[in-house]
Amino acid sequence: MPEHKLRIVIFSGGRGSSVLSRELIRDSRIDLTLAINGYDDGLSTGEIRRFLGEALGPSDFRKNANRLAGELNTCPAELLEILEARIPEDDGSSQGSVILQVLQGHASAHEPPFATRIGELLSRLNRACAARLAEAAAAFQTELDTSGRDFQFADCSIGNIAFAGCFLIENREFNRAIERYCSLVGLPEGLIENVTDGANAFLVAIDDRGQLIANEADIVDTRRRNRISELFLVSRRPSDEEVARLNAGGDEAARAHFTKQSVTPAPNPSLVRKLAAADLIVYAPGTQHSSLFPSYLTPGIGSAIARNLRAFKILITNLQGDADLAESSAVEIIEHAVYYLREKGRLSLAVPCLVTHYLINDPRHSEERNGYLPLGLVDTIEDPRLVRIGNFEDGVTGRHDATKLLQPFVQSLLKERRLQVGILLLGSTSLNKISQTLVEMVRSGFGDLDVDATVFYESPDPLPSDFLACLPFQVSNVWGRFASRGARNTWEILGSNFDYMVLFESSGMYRGEDIVPLVAQLMPGQLDAIWGSRRLSLADIRHAYRLLHRDTPIRGTISYIGSHVLSLTCLLLYGRYVNDTLSGVRAVRTSILHKYSLDPKHPNTNFQILSVLLGQQAEVIETPIRYFPISPQKIKRTTMSEGLTALWTLIRRRFASREPSRELDHREEAAAPVLVPVSAKMRKSSAAR
């Protein structure tokens, strides 16, 4: 990782990237930029644009600036409350005139309640903050007085008026107005960028019936069910007569007209430089045809992205449908995004140069609820290596989980931060067996891994201090500290500050050297879990059955069938065949264990973990491990009743509530330390694998 901060650019709308930027904005190691277009022309934003004459819409810039200022506490909360306030619709004109006076510090004795409230908030601002707001209001007042144009104040946000004032102060330079407004709320320069150089343009569209949608407000109107065929940027909004004439002429006439009338706004040079230097570029979810596709359409944006071959470029599809996505799918969002990044096919840019990962939410877990965006024909995506399909929703909130989406990429880029790994040795209190595991880890090169690790073991006797001093990792004896049961008690002892927790059966059946390649695969930070599988080493598993069941062939047959029943249950319930549900080597992202109150010490822990991972469609791979069977006289084996309890766990939790952070039911008294292998990455379709 270079000495500079991690540079991330997010293409955003008004609120579509809020959960993503919230995850990143407070990290001092990250230099974040939000790239936004200004084609909004609905409601008060449309009135601002009409009044100013040659200006883009301020709404999305204002929303993002206010939200980030609130996240970072860069300005008084009272200022944000003022900027977000909307002038009442009743008697808006007279209220607006009064508000302009109040903002400039000219209060009167007989103000309406709304103006009185604004005045009270202003009185709590410091002098410098109030002065900047007054300056913007004064510029708007001057334009109103001298231009001869009227302005409809009803339902207009004060933030839009302030932004318009900034635009006028900056001699009608829109991008400089963005900087000035961000300064008003205390944000640093460059955090929010316009995708273009600030030249005015209007967004129009043609739907799949060949009908013209003449403005951005209608494109995103929730009362309509639009299926957009193509977008255009034009220099002026079409008149009603022009709309009627083009609609009467049919699809080809409208398309030819707007192809001829289209404008090509120049890209923002500052944003082009940031895209060229970015480590991570994110195409956020949102209102695609108004907030995002028009940004990609900007000439030079796609080329700048394509030339940056070092960056991760992540396209996140919507969780749910939107007004502009009627009968659309996630795959169609991908196809349209690439189409506009290629400037409507004019550029022959290779897709992997534009997008390195498609993160598509699988709505399968929410089939009972309407509104989720379907996957579409995933098999038609040419290169399945670009596709990641999973449950990217935060619980059942309808919002993306930023940790699931971005953390793997961010952590893999922040290489100056060493991976934090906890290793919990289970299944034995023998110092000889524990020491053997630790020696095998060292002999296999664990000390060469760029990780910080702590090994936890349980034994009534501590390991010798001389031996511990030779180890390249920390070791902690937790004997007797797990007095009370429950995930909370376990995590108080182990700590939840690790990135991953390795759960390793140290009874002698597994080699400590297998921990090394397992942890090595965790280092990029993109996986949620890794399971070691005995079944991927067929010679080991056959040898084990011959040793353990040579005198009890019926029991051996039952054991063999039972293990496959558990695997098939996973396939039937979760769509994923689990190769070895009784393996003893596995690693899981600690945030998942902690979020879902999964106790690594619980006797049924693996099937609890497995039900969560499969249910959440986590990123999991399987790796082969060596296995040494031990006589049943020396170690406890899984009983039939424990296997049935494991089966019940998979079934019960498949149909139970998926709300996180719920203490698991400890009545699931199942197998002896039960160990779950999971196979390749979880996907809904073969194309995703």
Buried (B, 14 or more C-beta within 10 A) or exposed (E): EEEEBBBBBBBBBBBBBBBBBEBBBEBEBBBBBBBBBBBBBBBBBBBBBBBBEEBBBBBBBBBBBBBBBBEBEBBBEBBBBBBBBBBBEEEBEEBBBBBBBBBBBEBEEEBBEBBEBBBEBBEBBEEEBBEBBBBBBBBBBEBBEEEEEEBBBBEBBBBBBBBBBBBBBBEBBBBBBBBBBBBBBBBEEBBBBBBBBBBBBBBBBBBEEBBBBBBBBBBBBEEBEBBBBBBBBBEEBBEEEBBEBBBEBEBEBBBEBBEEBBEBBEBBEBBBEBBBBBBBBBBBBBBBBBBBBBBBBBBBBBBBBBEBEEBBBBBBBBBBBBBBBBEBBBBBBBBBBBBBBBBBEEEEBEBBBBBBBBBBBBBBBBEEEEEBBBBBBBEEBEEBEBBBBBBBBBBEEEBBBBBBBBBBBBBBBBBEBEBBBBBBBBBBBBBEBBBBBBBBBBEBEBBEBEBBBBBBBBBEEEBEEEEBEEBEBEBBBBEEBBEEEBBEBBBEEBBBEBBBBBBBBBBBBBBBBBBBBBBBEBBBBBBBBBBBBBBBBEEBBEBBBEEBBEEEEEBBEBBEEBBBBBBEBBEEBBBBBBBBBBBBBBBBBBBBBBBBBBBBBBBBBBBBBBBBBBBBBBBBBBBBBBBEBBEEEEBEBBEEEBBBBBBBBBBEBBEEEBEBEEEBEBEBEBBBBBBBBBBEBBBBBEBBB
